[in-house]
Amino acid sequence: MTDRYVLYVDDEKANRVVFEQSLASEFAILTAEDAQVALRMLEEHDVAVVVTDMRMPRMNGEELLRIVKERWPGVIRIVLTAYADIDPILRAINEGLVARYILKPWVRTELIQVLRWALEANTLGRDSAEIHRRLLETERLATLGSISALLVHDLRQPLASIVGNVELLGSLKDLAPILPAAILAAERDPERRRILTARVGELATILDDVKVAVDLLASMISQLRELAQPRGRSREATAEPLQIVRHAMSVCQPLANHLRARLEFSGPPDLPRVRMPPTELTQVLINVVTNGAQAVAARGIPNGRVSIAARETGAMVELKVHDEGVGISADVLARIGTPFFTTRPEGTGLGVAQCQRLVGTAGGQLRIESEAGKGTTVTILLPTGTNG
């Protein structure tokens, strides 16, 4: 039996008894009824792993984890709770407070595997701080994947309702030619007639855009569902780049308006398809354009531009996104794309790293050029191809 302890913190006595009786044959277990008792035990014993509930009186799990991270950074920290609150989960992951997040009711065999891993990680951390850091970064990625799996089931139900309603709304497109006459007969106010008639004229475009958005959302949810079962990626998936650019701009337009940034596009009327799934290209563009709009807002210049330029070059399509934002200093630019590195308190640091991974997997390149005070340019190069 190891002399390094697993400390379980939970204000519910029944939970502590079950935890200890179920795992005492495998590990040296300590239990604490609140955070104050847990901190005393950490002072008195060689604790390798802390497993804590989140909702506790006086001092909650998040506060306890902050103290443990500061005083005993080598201790592996795990949350075990019945509450699937997303905000505290993401906050704890982003701030490096936890390595794993496990929902009750837990399964003994799975929890044993996690605790064995935690003890090994603690041992490696005592030998090498760098190995410890990399292990925890990997686990944080795995934890984010498990959180996405929790959300998928709930997301699919409202999505099904949206799909059904979009199909019903699609029937209105067939009525569009007769609606102006009906509006003219029913509405006496000239200004309201003008507004309603204009909206009818936009109906087909709006419905098409909603349909594209719903299809992309469905594809994203399917990808999340399959994260736990990685499989070979289809190299035949292609996207029509101009359609994706237009959709990404429409998605980002409300945010740009709010941040007082101006979105612009320049490019030819047609471009060849690119060898990248539409969902993934949409993710990349939305992320890059959003970052550009936020950079413009941070500079504080009204109507600063975020421009997208598209062109074909050789056997590649180039999408260049330039913003007139605050720019990035050389030392920060060198770290952009490192998982979990972020300059924004609310960021996860995964956006650029994810974009680079998606573009690279498609056989393309993503380059970032920037200068502090002068803006940033992100260049995306993607190979052309067809479904053949």
C-alpha positions, 0 to 999 in steps of 0.5 A: 500500500502506498503511503501517498494518500488520496484525499476525498472532500465531500460534505455528505457523509454517505458519499465519503463512506461509499468512496472510502469503502469502495476504494480502500483496498486499492488506495490509501484514502483520507476523507474530509467533511469540508475544505478547512479539514482538507487543508489541515490534512494536506499539511499533515500527510503526504497527499498525492491526489485531491478529489473534491465536490464543488458545492460545499458550505463555507468554502466551495470546491473551486476555492479549495482547489485554488489554495491547493494549486498555490500551496501544493502545485504537484498535487493532482486535483480532480472534481467529483460532483453530481452537478454538471454546471458548465461555467465552473467546469470551464473556469476550473479547466482554463485556470488549471485548477483540475486535471479531471472532472467526473460526474456522479454516480461514478463507476468504481472501475473507471474511478480506479483507473483515474486515480492510478493515473493521478498517482503516476502523474504525481510521481512523474511530477516529483521527478520532472516539472515539465513532464508534470505540466505536459501531462496536465495539459493533455488531461485538460484536453481530454476533460474538454472532450468529455464535457462536449460529450455531456452536451451533445445529447441535449443539443440534438433535441432542440436541433431536431425541433429547429430543423423541423421548423426550418422545413416548415418555414421553407414553404413560405418561399413558395408564397413569396410572389403573392405576399406583396399584393396581400400586404398592399391590400391589408396594410394601410400605412405606407411605411409599414408596407415598404418595410414588410415588402422588403422583408418578404424580398429577403425571405429566401436569402434568410431561409437559405442562410438559416438552413446552411447554419442548421446543417453546419450545426448538425455536422458539428454536433455529429463530430462532437459525438464521435470524438470518443471514437476517432476514425479515419477522416474522409479525404474527399470532403470538400467545401465551396469557399465563397459560400463558407466565407459569406456564411461566416461573415453573416454569423460574425456580423452581429458581433462586429456591429456590437464591437463597431468593426466593419467586415469587408470582402474582396475576391473573384465571383468563383473559386474552386472547391477546397479539400476541407470539410465545410464545417471545419472551414466554417469553424476556422473562419468564424474563429479568425474573423471573431478574433479580428473584430475583438482586436479592432474593438481593443484598439478603440477605433470606430469602424475599424476594418476586418477584411477578407480577401480570397484568390486562387494561387496555383493549386491552392485557394488563399483566404487572407483575413486582415484586421486593423486591430491592436496587433500582437507583440513579437513575444506573444506572437511566438506563443500563439497557437500553444494550447491553453495560451491566451491573452484574454481572461475569458479565452481557453487558448484553444482557438488558434491551436484548433484552427492550425490543426484543422487547416494542417490536417486538410493539407493546408497552411495557416500563417499569422503576421502581426505588429503591435499597434498595426493589426494582424493578418492571418493567411489560410492556404488550402489545396483545391480539389473536387469530390471527383 
